[in-house]
Amino acid sequence: MPLDSATKAELSDVYCEVAALAGLAQLKHFGVYGVAIKNQQLLVIKKNQGPYKNRYDLPGGSQEMGESMQETLVRELLEETGLKVLSTKNSRVYSAWVHEQERQVVTHHIFNLYDVELDKEAQKLPEFVADGKNDSDGILWKSLAELSEENSSPLVLKVTEEWGNNPHVEKSKIYKNWKVIKNK
């Protein structure tokens, strides 16, 4: 039986309470990300730090003070891919809970996705950006069929769910014992 939105919210609250009782620190992260697909390949970045290190992730990131969602998207995509955003459409919001295997931390990652059309001419990636070292090691086009929990972030996995017409795509997922890949 499908859960209504009130029950889903209650379950996420229960998970947060259980995490708190277990002594896990709880973090929230909100970001804006671009989805570019051509010939059944997804534009991804290779992360070089954080819980998605050495995994494929969507280009994007956190808002700076005063930025709109689309301004954040344009800035982040340029920083992480070197590509300019030409157009955006189909804004949608998802979330995932990520419990890192070796840390007592649960991150509630809320992400706003936009389908994007990008300029074909890439600029050089900056080594440093406004909030520190650039966490992108550049871009790749990866076949949607190649992307899995072993090599991708929850954001990328959500896009593969969308592409596969998963009827439960709107459902938040809990990633218990998330493995941060230290060496690749």
Secondary structure, 3 states (H helix, E strand, C coil): CCCCHHHHHHHHHHHHHHHHHCCCEEEEEEEEEEECEECCEEEEEEECCCCCCCCEECCEECCCCCCCHHHHHHHHHHHHHCCCEEEEEEEEEEEEEEEECCCCEEEEEEEEEEEEEECCCCCCCCCEECCEECCEEEEEEEEHHHCCCCCECHHHHHHHHHHCCCCCCCCCEEEEEECCCCCC
